[in-house]
Amino acid sequence: QVQLVESGGGLVQAGGSLRLSCAASGSILSINGMGWYRQAPGKQRELVAGITSGGKTNYADSVKGRFTISRDNAKGTVYLQMNSLKAEDTGVYYCAADVAEPGRIRAYWGQGTQVTVSS
């Protein structure tokens, strides 16, 4: 079994910064793509940023230039540095990873961490 554990959420004023972390553990052979998603109240979950095992990144237009995704493959960890936060960045942030386990490749999700930006 594989677990993704997120940390780093919280309450911050508009213009502030937060850094989210997500660590994978369990029966992992390798981790392919990793990413961060968010879900605001009353809205669908959306992709915020993604990163391949080789370090190629992609971002939602709404966060380009403000958020940076990175990963430490040795630690099985993905990070999301969020700067210049806006009220509309408020939501529950989930990490996701495509994990190669013995005999299969499966997508896993973290439990979510709340980010609240006050205006």
C-alpha positions in Angstrom: 0.0 0.0 0.0 1.1 3.5 -0.8 0.4 6.6 1.2 0.7 10.3 0.2 0.9 12.6 3.2 0.5 16.4 2.7 1.6 19.2 5.0 2.1 22.9 4.9 -1.4 24.3 4.5 -2.9 27.0 6.7 -4.2 30.6 6.9 -2.3 33.4 5.2 -3.0 37.0 4.2 -3.3 37.9 0.6 0.1 38.5 -0.9 1.7 36.0 1.5 3.4 32.7 0.8 3.0 29.1 1.7 4.9 25.9 0.9 3.1 22.6 0.6 4.9 19.3 0.8 3.7 15.8 -0.1 5.7 12.7 0.8 5.0 9.2 -0.6 5.7 6.1 1.3 5.0 2.4 0.9 5.8 -0.3 -1.7 7.1 2.0 -4.3 9.3 1.0 -7.2 9.2 4.4 -8.8 7.0 7.5 -9.1 6.1 8.9 -12.5 4.1 12.1 -12.7 3.3 14.0 -9.5 1.0 17.0 -9.2 -1.1 19.3 -7.1 -4.8 19.8 -7.5 -7.2 22.1 -5.6 -10.9 22.2 -4.9 -12.6 25.5 -3.9 -16.0 25.4 -2.2 -18.7 24.7 -4.8 -16.2 24.1 -7.6 -14.7 21.1 -9.3 -11.2 19.9 -8.5 -8.7 21.4 -10.9 -5.1 20.8 -11.7 -2.8 23.5 -10.3 0.6 22.2 -11.3 2.3 18.9 -12.5 5.8 17.6 -12.8 7.2 14.6 -14.6 9.9 12.3 -13.2 12.3 14.2 -15.4 11.4 17.5 -14.0 9.2 18.9 -16.8 6.5 21.1 -15.3 3.1 22.6 -16.3 0.9 25.1 -14.5 -2.7 26.3 -14.6 -2.8 29.8 -16.2 -4.1 31.2 -13.0 -0.9 30.4 -11.0 1.8 30.9 -13.6 4.5 33.1 -12.3 3.3 32.7 -8.7 3.5 29.0 -7.9 6.5 26.7 -8.4 6.3 22.9 -8.3 9.4 20.8 -7.6 10.2 17.3 -6.4 12.9 15.3 -4.7 12.9 11.9 -6.3 15.2 10.4 -3.7 12.7 11.3 -1.0 9.6 10.7 -3.0 8.4 14.1 -2.2 6.7 16.9 -4.2 6.5 20.5 -3.2 4.4 23.5 -4.2 5.8 26.9 -3.4 3.0 29.4 -3.5 3.8 33.1 -3.6 1.7 36.2 -4.0 -1.3 34.3 -2.8 -4.8 35.6 -3.7 -8.2 35.0 -2.1 -9.2 32.9 -5.1 -6.4 30.5 -4.3 -8.4 29.3 -1.2 -9.3 25.7 -1.3 -8.3 22.2 -0.3 -5.1 21.2 -2.0 -4.5 17.6 -2.9 -1.3 15.9 -4.2 -1.4 13.1 -6.6 1.1 10.6 -7.9 1.4 7.9 -10.5 3.2 5.1 -8.6 4.8 2.0 -9.9 4.3 -0.8 -7.4 5.2 -4.5 -7.8 3.0 -5.7 -10.6 1.0 -2.5 -11.3 1.0 1.3 -11.8 -1.7 3.1 -9.9 -2.7 6.7 -9.2 -2.8 7.8 -5.5 -4.2 10.9 -3.8 -3.3 12.6 -0.6 -5.9 13.4 2.0 -5.9 17.1 1.2 -4.6 20.2 3.1 -6.6 23.4 3.6 -5.3 26.7 2.2 -7.1 29.8 3.2 -6.1 33.2 1.9 -7.7 36.2 3.6 -8.2 39.4 1.7 
